[in-house]
Amino acid sequence: MMFDLKSMKKIEVDAFKNCQLKFLSLLESGKNNLRLLDVGCGDGSFSIRVAKKCNAKEICGLEINKESIKKAKKRGIKIYKSDANEKFPFKNNFFDVVVSNQLVEHLLNPDNFFEETYRILKPNGYCIISTPNLCSLHNRIFVLLGWQITNISPSTKIIFGNPRRGDLNNMWGPYRHLTVFSPSALKEMCEFYGLGVEKIVGSGFHPFRSSMSNFLSTIFPKLSVFLIVKARKLK
């Protein structure tokens, strides 16, 4: 499969769906009545799926987009309008589970995110975080070819420098990627802020799709499109 615009769009959609499934697979479902926070919850649709999997009795969401907040509220999520770059509006040791799907790469101050996640988690509580992988196979190939990697764009309007060149870029304003993590950086940052990493899995594997993509990302997670980390608050 070639790295062309049409193929890459299909691959990215496939990788994102697979990322959600692997994200959900890391949740623990044995306990009842948990308090859950989804940081960057969007419209709340994925938050509901997370809550069902881990039996959360209370679903809270942190979101900054007004339209998304309205939709999430209709789904019964307790929403807090707040910027994840700043102190979270919660007490210490408040949540059993904190999740964040494709948010940390948009933050100007990711240190705050990890520090606050640790603060608001209960002792032995855990978090699951997903983000694009700087060291994915396709990014490594792109760099060797002198192309722009897919995680960060120099323009907020148009994509330049790789096979998606000329396509409209939706990475503007709060949707722009500002931070990119390698597998080692993600692990070390979690541990620096007191979150003991239990597992890092990969999702998506350009230029492949479906079963082959899932197989390769499982075998070679450090080369996958997305990284998903599960970490627990150390006592």
SETI-350314 format. One record per residue (C-alpha): residue number from 1; residue in one letter; z, x, y. Coordinates in Angstrom, 2 decimals, decimal comma, m for minus. Layout:
<rs>
<nr = NUM&rest = A&up = Z&east = X&north = Y> .
...
</rs>
This chain:
<rs>
<nr = 1&rest = M&up = 0,00&east = 0,00&north = 0,00> .
<nr = 2&rest = M&up = m0,99&east = 1,33&north = 3,40> .
<nr = 3&rest = F&up = 1,21&east = 1,53&north = 6,49> .
<nr = 4&rest = D&up = m0,67&east = m1,04&north = 8,59> .
<nr = 5&rest = L&up = 0,55&east = m3,75&north = 10,96> .
<nr = 6&rest = K&up = 0,15&east = m6,70&north = 8,59> .
<nr = 7&rest = S&up = 1,70&east = m4,92&north = 5,62> .
<nr = 8&rest = M&up = 4,66&east = m3,60&north = 7,63> .
<nr = 9&rest = K&up = 5,52&east = m7,06&north = 8,96> .
<nr = 10&rest = K&up = 5,59&east = m8,49&north = 5,42> .
<nr = 11&rest = I&up = 7,64&east = m5,55&north = 4,16> .
<nr = 12&rest = E&up = 10,19&east = m5,90&north = 6,98> .
<nr = 13&rest = V&up = 10,71&east = m9,63&north = 6,31> .
<nr = 14&rest = D&up = 11,12&east = m8,94&north = 2,60> .
<nr = 15&rest = A&up = 13,57&east = m6,06&north = 3,24> .
<nr = 16&rest = F&up = 15,69&east = m8,16&north = 5,60> .
<nr = 17&rest = K&up = 16,02&east = m11,03&north = 3,10> .
<nr = 18&rest = N&up = 16,99&east = m8,56&north = 0,38> .
<nr = 19&rest = C&up = 19,51&east = m6,98&north = 2,75> .
<nr = 20&rest = Q&up = 21,26&east = m10,34&north = 3,18> .
<nr = 21&rest = L&up = 21,46&east = m10,83&north = m0,59> .
<nr = 22&rest = K&up = 22,96&east = m7,37&north = m1,16> .
<nr = 23&rest = F&up = 25,33&east = m7,94&north = 1,76> .
<nr = 24&rest = L&up = 26,62&east = m11,12&north = 0,10> .
<nr = 25&rest = S&up = 26,97&east = m9,37&north = m3,25> .
<nr = 26&rest = L&up = 29,60&east = m7,02&north = m1,78> .
<nr = 27&rest = L&up = 31,93&east = m9,85&north = m0,78> .
<nr = 28&rest = E&up = 35,04&east = m10,55&north = m2,86> .
<nr = 29&rest = S&up = 35,41&east = m14,13&north = m4,05> .
<nr = 30&rest = G&up = 38,72&east = m14,00&north = m5,92> .
<nr = 31&rest = K&up = 41,06&east = m14,94&north = m3,07> .
<nr = 32&rest = N&up = 41,33&east = m18,27&north = m1,24> .
<nr = 33&rest = N&up = 42,08&east = m19,27&north = 2,34> .
<nr = 34&rest = L&up = 40,85&east = m16,12&north = 4,00> .
<nr = 35&rest = R&up = 40,31&east = m15,69&north = 7,71> .
<nr = 36&rest = L&up = 36,79&east = m14,36&north = 8,43> .
<nr = 37&rest = L&up = 35,17&east = m12,88&north = 11,54> .
<nr = 38&rest = D&up = 31,41&east = m12,39&north = 11,93> .
<nr = 39&rest = V&up = 30,72&east = m9,98&north = 14,79> .
<nr = 40&rest = G&up = 27,33&east = m10,83&north = 16,28> .
<nr = 41&rest = C&up = 27,16&east = m14,08&north = 14,32> .
<nr = 42&rest = G&up = 23,98&east = m15,40&north = 15,95> .
<nr = 43&rest = D&up = 23,43&east = m19,08&north = 15,15> .
<nr = 44&rest = G&up = 26,06&east = m18,95&north = 12,41> .
<nr = 45&rest = S&up = 23,73&east = m19,68&north = 9,49> .
<nr = 46&rest = F&up = 24,51&east = m16,40&north = 7,73> .
<nr = 47&rest = S&up = 28,20&east = m16,71&north = 8,64> .
<nr = 48&rest = I&up = 28,36&east = m19,93&north = 6,61> .
<nr = 49&rest = R&up = 26,84&east = m18,20&north = 3,58> .
<nr = 50&rest = V&up = 29,37&east = m15,39&north = 3,90> .
<nr = 51&rest = A&up = 32,28&east = m17,83&north = 4,21> .
<nr = 52&rest = K&up = 31,26&east = m19,74&north = 1,09> .
<nr = 53&rest = K&up = 31,01&east = m16,55&north = m0,93> .
<nr = 54&rest = C&up = 34,47&east = m15,25&north = 0,04> .
<nr = 55&rest = N&up = 36,25&east = m18,65&north = 0,23> .
<nr = 56&rest = A&up = 37,18&east = m18,29&north = 3,90> .
<nr = 57&rest = K&up = 39,29&east = m21,14&north = 5,26> .
<nr = 58&rest = E&up = 38,66&east = m20,17&north = 8,89> .
<nr = 59&rest = I&up = 35,32&east = m18,90&north = 10,20> .
<nr = 60&rest = C&up = 35,31&east = m17,15&north = 13,56> .
<nr = 61&rest = G&up = 32,33&east = m15,67&north = 15,31> .
<nr = 62&rest = L&up = 31,84&east = m13,19&north = 18,13> .
<nr = 63&rest = E&up = 28,58&east = m13,76&north = 20,01> .
<nr = 64&rest = I&up = 27,12&east = m13,18&north = 23,47> .
<nr = 65&rest = N&up = 23,94&east = m15,29&north = 23,41> .
<nr = 66&rest = K&up = 24,51&east = m18,76&north = 24,89> .
<nr = 67&rest = E&up = 21,89&east = m20,57&north = 22,79> .
<nr = 68&rest = S&up = 23,17&east = m18,98&north = 19,59> .
<nr = 69&rest = I&up = 26,71&east = m19,95&north = 20,50> .
<nr = 70&rest = K&up = 25,71&east = m23,62&north = 20,84> .
<nr = 71&rest = K&up = 24,08&east = m23,62&north = 17,40> .
<nr = 72&rest = A&up = 27,01&east = m21,83&north = 15,76> .
<nr = 73&rest = K&up = 29,50&east = m24,31&north = 17,22> .
<nr = 74&rest = K&up = 27,53&east = m27,18&north = 15,67> .
<nr = 75&rest = R&up = 28,01&east = m25,48&north = 12,31> .
<nr = 76&rest = G&up = 31,78&east = m25,62&north = 12,76> .
<nr = 77&rest = I&up = 32,29&east = m21,95&north = 13,59> .
<nr = 78&rest = K&up = 35,07&east = m21,06&north = 16,02> .
<nr = 79&rest = I&up = 33,10&east = m19,05&north = 18,56> .
<nr = 80&rest = Y&up = 34,33&east = m16,46&north = 21,03> .
<nr = 81&rest = K&up = 31,85&east = m15,46&north = 23,73> .
<nr = 82&rest = S&up = 32,39&east = m11,73&north = 24,04> .
<nr = 83&rest = D&up = 30,55&east = m8,42&north = 24,22> .
<nr = 84&rest = A&up = 31,10&east = m6,33&north = 21,07> .
<nr = 85&rest = N&up = 31,01&east = m3,21&north = 23,26> .
<nr = 86&rest = E&up = 34,38&east = m4,27&north = 24,65> .
<nr = 87&rest = K&up = 37,84&east = m5,02&north = 23,26> .
<nr = 88&rest = F&up = 37,76&east = m7,93&north = 20,78> .
<nr = 89&rest = P&up = 39,78&east = m11,02&north = 21,84> .
<nr = 90&rest = F&up = 42,05&east = m11,06&north = 18,78> .
<nr = 91&rest = K&up = 45,54&east = m9,91&north = 17,80> .
<nr = 92&rest = N&up = 46,23&east = m6,90&north = 15,60> .
<nr = 93&rest = N&up = 46,07&east = m7,45&north = 11,82> .
<nr = 94&rest = F&up = 44,49&east = m10,88&north = 12,24> .
<nr = 95&rest = F&up = 41,52&east = m11,05&north = 9,83> .
<nr = 96&rest = D&up = 41,16&east = m10,62&north = 6,09> .
<nr = 97&rest = V&up = 37,43&east = m9,93&north = 6,31> .
<nr = 98&rest = V&up = 35,19&east = m8,71&north = 9,14> .
<nr = 99&rest = V&up = 31,42&east = m8,72&north = 8,70> .
<nr = 100&rest = S&up = 28,56&east = m7,64&north = 10,92> .
<nr = 101&rest = N&up = 24,92&east = m7,93&north = 9,92> .
<nr = 102&rest = Q&up = 22,43&east = m5,91&north = 12,00> .
<nr = 103&rest = L&up = 24,57&east = m5,54&north = 15,13> .
<nr = 104&rest = V&up = 25,96&east = m2,00&north = 15,49> .
<nr = 105&rest = E&up = 22,50&east = m0,55&north = 16,23> .
<nr = 106&rest = H&up = 22,39&east = m2,69&north = 19,39> .
<nr = 107&rest = L&up = 25,67&east = m1,42&north = 20,82> .
<nr = 108&rest = L&up = 26,04&east = 1,00&north = 23,69> .
<nr = 109&rest = N&up = 29,60&east = 1,71&north = 22,54> .
<nr = 110&rest = P&up = 29,71&east = 1,61&north = 18,72> .
<nr = 111&rest = D&up = 33,01&east = 3,53&north = 18,73> .
<nr = 112&rest = N&up = 34,64&east = 0,43&north = 20,18> .
<nr = 113&rest = F&up = 33,25&east = m1,67&north = 17,33> .
<nr = 114&rest = F&up = 34,77&east = 0,52&north = 14,59> .
<nr = 115&rest = E&up = 38,06&east = 0,97&north = 16,43> .
<nr = 116&rest = E&up = 38,44&east = m2,75&north = 17,07> .
<nr = 117&rest = T&up = 37,39&east = m3,67&north = 13,54> .
<nr = 118&rest = Y&up = 40,20&east = m1,48&north = 12,21> .
<nr = 119&rest = R&up = 42,70&east = m2,96&north = 14,69> .
<nr = 120&rest = I&up = 42,05&east = m6,63&north = 13,89> .
<nr = 121&rest = L&up = 41,83&east = m6,21&north = 10,10> .
<nr = 122&rest = K&up = 44,95&east = m6,91&north = 8,07> .
<nr = 123&rest = P&up = 46,26&east = m4,04&north = 5,94> .
<nr = 124&rest = N&up = 43,99&east = m3,80&north = 2,90> .
<nr = 125&rest = G&up = 41,48&east = m6,10&north = 4,59> .
<nr = 126&rest = Y&up = 37,85&east = m5,04&north = 4,41> .
<nr = 127&rest = C&up = 34,64&east = m5,05&north = 6,41> .
<nr = 128&rest = I&up = 30,96&east = m5,12&north = 5,50> .
<nr = 129&rest = I&up = 28,43&east = m3,72&north = 7,96> .
<nr = 130&rest = S&up = 24,64&east = m3,47&north = 7,70> .
<nr = 131&rest = T&up = 22,31&east = m1,48&north = 9,92> .
<nr = 132&rest = P&up = 18,86&east = 0,18&north = 9,81> .
<nr = 133&rest = N&up = 18,73&east = 3,60&north = 8,17> .
<nr = 134&rest = L&up = 17,59&east = 6,54&north = 10,31> .
<nr = 135&rest = C&up = 16,86&east = 8,55&north = 7,15> .
<nr = 136&rest = S&up = 14,73&east = 5,97&north = 5,34> .
<nr = 137&rest = L&up = 11,74&east = 7,27&north = 3,40> .
<nr = 138&rest = H&up = 9,21&east = 5,75&north = 5,77> .
<nr = 139&rest = N&up = 10,99&east = 7,22&north = 8,83> .
<nr = 140&rest = R&up = 10,89&east = 10,67&north = 7,24> .
<nr = 141&rest = I&up = 7,17&east = 10,28&north = 6,57> .
<nr = 142&rest = F&up = 6,57&east = 8,99&north = 10,10> .
<nr = 143&rest = V&up = 8,30&east = 12,04&north = 11,62> .
<nr = 144&rest = L&up = 6,24&east = 14,41&north = 9,46> .
<nr = 145&rest = L&up = 3,09&east = 12,66&north = 10,69> .
<nr = 146&rest = G&up = 4,25&east = 12,85&north = 14,31> .
<nr = 147&rest = W&up = 4,80&east = 9,09&north = 14,56> .
<nr = 148&rest = Q&up = 7,57&east = 7,10&north = 16,22> .
<nr = 149&rest = I&up = 10,29&east = 5,94&north = 13,79> .
<nr = 150&rest = T&up = 10,77&east = 2,19&north = 13,48> .
<nr = 151&rest = N&up = 14,44&east = 2,03&north = 14,45> .
<nr = 152&rest = I&up = 14,17&east = 2,99&north = 18,12> .
<nr = 153&rest = S&up = 11,33&east = 2,22&north = 20,50> .
<nr = 154&rest = P&up = 10,56&east = 4,01&north = 23,80> .
<nr = 155&rest = S&up = 9,22&east = 0,75&north = 25,25> .
<nr = 156&rest = T&up = 10,87&east = m2,65&north = 25,54> .
<nr = 157&rest = K&up = 7,47&east = m4,40&north = 25,74> .
<nr = 158&rest = I&up = 4,99&east = m2,83&north = 23,34> .
<nr = 159&rest = I&up = 5,32&east = m0,81&north = 20,13> .
<nr = 160&rest = F&up = 3,80&east = 2,66&north = 20,44> .
<nr = 161&rest = G&up = 3,41&east = 5,66&north = 18,17> .
<nr = 162&rest = N&up = 3,29&east = 4,15&north = 14,66> .
<nr = 163&rest = P&up = 1,12&east = 1,73&north = 12,62> .
<nr = 164&rest = R&up = 2,61&east = m1,25&north = 14,46> .
<nr = 165&rest = R&up = 1,19&east = 0,09&north = 17,74> .
<nr = 166&rest = G&up = 0,04&east = m2,59&north = 20,14> .
<nr = 167&rest = D&up = 2,33&east = m5,23&north = 18,67> .
<nr = 168&rest = L&up = 4,75&east = m6,97&north = 21,02> .
<nr = 169&rest = N&up = 8,21&east = m5,42&north = 20,91> .
<nr = 170&rest = N&up = 11,18&east = m7,80&north = 20,68> .
<nr = 171&rest = M&up = 13,70&east = m4,98&north = 21,19> .
<nr = 172&rest = W&up = 14,55&east = m5,79&north = 24,80> .
<nr = 173&rest = G&up = 17,84&east = m6,47&north = 26,52> .
<nr = 174&rest = P&up = 20,65&east = m7,10&north = 23,98> .
<nr = 175&rest = Y&up = 18,08&east = m6,95&north = 21,15> .
<nr = 176&rest = R&up = 17,14&east = m3,34&north = 21,79> .
<nr = 177&rest = H&up = 18,28&east = m0,70&north = 19,30> .
<nr = 178&rest = L&up = 20,43&east = 1,87&north = 21,06> .
<nr = 179&rest = T&up = 22,10&east = 3,59&north = 18,12> .
<nr = 180&rest = V&up = 20,74&east = 4,75&north = 14,76> .
<nr = 181&rest = F&up = 22,89&east = 5,78&north = 11,80> .
<nr = 182&rest = S&up = 22,21&east = 8,20&north = 8,99> .
<nr = 183&rest = P&up = 24,10&east = 7,45&north = 5,74> .
<nr = 184&rest = S&up = 26,50&east = 10,33&north = 6,35> .
<nr = 185&rest = A&up = 27,13&east = 9,35&north = 9,99> .
<nr = 186&rest = L&up = 27,90&east = 5,76&north = 9,02> .
<nr = 187&rest = K&up = 30,34&east = 6,87&north = 6,34> .
<nr = 188&rest = E&up = 32,06&east = 9,46&north = 8,52> .
<nr = 189&rest = M&up = 32,38&east = 7,08&north = 11,46> .
<nr = 190&rest = C&up = 34,05&east = 4,44&north = 9,29> .
<nr = 191&rest = E&up = 36,48&east = 6,99&north = 7,89> .
<nr = 192&rest = F&up = 37,24&east = 8,49&north = 11,29> .
<nr = 193&rest = Y&up = 38,48&east = 5,08&north = 12,45> .
<nr = 194&rest = G&up = 40,62&east = 4,49&north = 9,34> .
<nr = 195&rest = L&up = 38,16&east = 2,46&north = 7,28> .
<nr = 196&rest = G&up = 37,96&east = 3,89&north = 3,77> .
<nr = 197&rest = V&up = 34,40&east = 3,57&north = 2,47> .
<nr = 198&rest = E&up = 34,26&east = 1,99&north = m0,98> .
<nr = 199&rest = K&up = 30,52&east = 1,59&north = m1,32> .
<nr = 200&rest = I&up = 27,25&east = 2,20&north = 0,50> .
<nr = 201&rest = V&up = 24,17&east = 0,43&north = m0,83> .
<nr = 202&rest = G&up = 20,57&east = 0,40&north = 0,32> .
<nr = 203&rest = S&up = 18,10&east = m2,42&north = 0,83> .
<nr = 204&rest = G&up = 14,34&east = m2,38&north = 1,33> .
<nr = 205&rest = F&up = 12,07&east = 0,51&north = 0,50> .
<nr = 206&rest = H&up = 8,84&east = 0,95&north = 2,49> .
<nr = 207&rest = P&up = 6,01&east = 0,70&north = 1,61> .
<nr = 208&rest = F&up = 7,07&east = m1,38&north = m1,41> .
<nr = 209&rest = R&up = 8,14&east = m5,02&north = m1,72> .
<nr = 210&rest = S&up = 10,09&east = m7,35&north = m3,98> .
<nr = 211&rest = S&up = 11,25&east = m6,03&north = m7,35> .
<nr = 212&rest = M&up = 9,94&east = m2,48&north = m6,84> .
<nr = 213&rest = S&up = 11,58&east = m2,26&north = m3,42> .
<nr = 214&rest = N&up = 14,86&east = m3,55&north = m4,84> .
<nr = 215&rest = F&up = 14,74&east = m1,10&north = m7,74> .
<nr = 216&rest = L&up = 14,00&east = 1,95&north = m5,58> .
<nr = 217&rest = S&up = 16,59&east = 1,08&north = m2,91> .
<nr = 218&rest = T&up = 19,20&east = 0,76&north = m5,66> .
<nr = 219&rest = I&up = 18,32&east = 4,15&north = m7,16> .
<nr = 220&rest = F&up = 17,81&east = 5,92&north = m3,82> .
<nr = 221&rest = P&up = 20,01&east = 4,12&north = m1,25> .
<nr = 222&rest = K&up = 19,86&east = 6,99&north = 1,25> .
<nr = 223&rest = L&up = 16,08&east = 6,49&north = 1,51> .
<nr = 224&rest = S&up = 16,21&east = 2,71&north = 1,93> .
<nr = 225&rest = V&up = 15,28&east = 0,70&north = 5,01> .
<nr = 226&rest = F&up = 18,79&east = m0,71&north = 5,54> .
<nr = 227&rest = L&up = 22,28&east = 0,59&north = 4,83> .
<nr = 228&rest = I&up = 25,14&east = m1,74&north = 3,88> .
<nr = 229&rest = V&up = 28,65&east = m0,32&north = 3,85> .
<nr = 230&rest = K&up = 31,84&east = m1,85&north = 2,50> .
<nr = 231&rest = A&up = 35,03&east = m0,27&north = 3,86> .
<nr = 232&rest = R&up = 38,72&east = m1,16&north = 3,61> .
<nr = 233&rest = K&up = 41,46&east = m0,73&north = 6,15> .
<nr = 234&rest = L&up = 43,66&east = 2,11&north = 4,95> .
<nr = 235&rest = K&up = 47,37&east = 1,37&north = 4,88> .
</rs>
